[in-house]
């Protein structure tokens, strides 16, 4: 069982930098889980942002590639998403997810992950 809690959201200006954190409570080794970030804007489907495997393979959505960094600290059971050059279209609820699989062909699928946090709101004003 894994419990995930996101933090770091808020209201920011376009062009700003943002750092989101995901604290995980796990019954077994956190390092055995892949982690990901998704986001959901109003009236839109949840969309993939970035993922990181247990051995630090990373993938990014095209919309955030080059201005985002996903990372993890297995010793502290935490994950992190850093985003720069924020745009109004980055607005949404950001969710942390974890799962025992890491298949590059499926990392962007919501159903690839077993555990989800409650989300943290990010609003980027223009």
Secondary structure, DSSP 8 states (H G I E B T S, - for coil): -EEEEEE--EEEETT--EEEEEEEEESS-GGGSEEEEEEE-TTS--EEEEEE-TT--EEE-TTTTTSEEEEEETTTTEEEEEE-S--GGG-EEEEEEEES---TTTTT-GGG-SEE---EEEEEE-
